[in-house]
């Protein structure tokens, strides 16, 4: 998804550069076309801001999810270790000792 956003940003940059204002003036476009171009450039600039904001929010959400998954897995492994080391093994040893003494 991140690559898709980066490709969209790259495409918008290339399109913006290719149809720049100075290029339109050089090739003799009239005022009406230049005003259309300015409106399109403003819309692209707004979309760029929007996509950067969405990208930052996406990265923040993924960062939070990755950290929460990491913390949960650490707590889960510690809990499993505790169950094995302090509950299962002592009961098994106690059962083995009782079985031998009988």
Secondary structure, 3 states (H helix, E strand, C coil): CHHHHHHHHHHHHHHHHHCCHHHHHHCCCCHHHHHHHHHHHHHHHHHHHHHHHHHHHHHHHHHHHHHHHHHHHHHHHHHHHHHHHHHHHHHHHHHHHHHHHC
